[in-house]
Amino acid sequence: MKKIKNDNFFYKIKKFFFDKEKNIINKSDIDHIEKILLSADIGTNITIKIVSNLENRIKNDNIKVKDLKIVLKNDILNIIKNKNKKSLLDKIKISKKPYVIMIIGINGVGKTTTIGKLSFLLKQNGYNPIIGASDTFRESAIEQLEILSNRSKVELIKQKIHSDPASVSYDTIQAAISRKKDVVLIDTAGRLHNRVNLMKELSKIDKVIKKLIPEAPHETILILDANTGQNAFEQTKNFSFFTKISSIIITKMDGSAKGGFILKILNEYDIPIQYIGTGENLSDLKKFNEEIFIDKILKK
């Protein structure tokens, strides 16, 4: 067996299936799976649903591990499957232009990098986006966006460090309208979710945008770091209190990431995950697929 690093949810599930590959599943095995689920960031509600169904299945059936994989996969998919959720590109395609997207998230989650990737993705799909550097609290954020916008050949609207973020957003929307841009990407400061004053600034940006396009922003995307586990769920909870989140992008989603919280978010919130970031390149933004995600958890 190839050695699997990182003793987290993914590792424990894969190790269980490898160790029990030829065995018949019994009650003690289900108890062990329950402990694995509870030790992850999945949450009690989704764990109870999964374990209850597994217990019912083993009462009368002699289930082997290969059968359990299928049962477990289908159970999780039935719980978290995004129903009637359009992809971001589909929503942009059928909406009035410019389609305004506000990007939110705390510092360090890869928010600015993701904006660069999104702008590149939009260009690749035939759109003509524009970026607003409204994270004016960090000079590095403006500089990073300038580098990324140059790489993706997307226009950037910026002002000096410590300028009014709402003013930058207003200028960006004005430029988008006058230059007939398809999509607007508005960066925002990396707000700590317990900083009420910064959340008020987010509300100010929202109001300024609505002065030019009353129905905007059309999309508010929350950026979450896959390695932060339960903290990512708490960020979703707190940001949801202040603003309506349209969708989520998960960054830093490599083989070592903690993925349990993703199941919990999809189970407890009606918010689709649109994309996952898998690397540092502009092209490293992949459409999130629940079935592929679960397959990676269960694959040994």
Order of alpha helices (4+ residues) and beta strands (2+ residues): alpha-alpha-alpha-alpha-alpha-beta-alpha-beta-alpha-beta-alpha-beta-alpha-beta-alpha-beta-alpha-beta-beta-alpha
